[in-house]
Amino acid sequence: MQGFGTKVKLFGVGKDSHIAYVNNWTNQNNSIVSAESYPYQAWNDWSASQRTLFILDKNGTVQYQQNISNGISNSVYDLVEDLISDIDDLVLGDVNQDGVLNVVDIVQVVNMVLGTVAVNDAADINSDNLVNIVDIVSLVNLILNTQE
């Protein structure tokens, strides 16, 4: 799993009423855990329960949702490996994933900045976890430099 940097994100969301048990999540590591306050909007929006594991793909689509109180099956590990492999194929700037950096990609990134289409990882050209005008300028420069 080397080389994926911030592209693979693991985090937990717990209820603030259970914050005393945060060690169950982190086991003394650097895991990200958010303690949600009542009325637990994230839990409700996701139809979550205690120990529900959600796995999302690079586009934010839920690929797995299961209570893991009895452990995690090997198929989950296989799914995670497959999803990580998909991330590895990501070409920054090729937001429509057609294999070509061109004006279509620029238009898509502009629409992402304007909020008219969903953001995807390929649009974050400078890998600062933001999609903004800097990414648009960077993409234009990438396209101009590949045409020389």
Helices and strands as residue ranges (DSSP letters): G 5-7, E 11-15, G 16-21, H 23-26, E 32-36, H 41-46, E 52-56, E 62-67, H 74-88, H 103-114, G 121-123, H 133-146
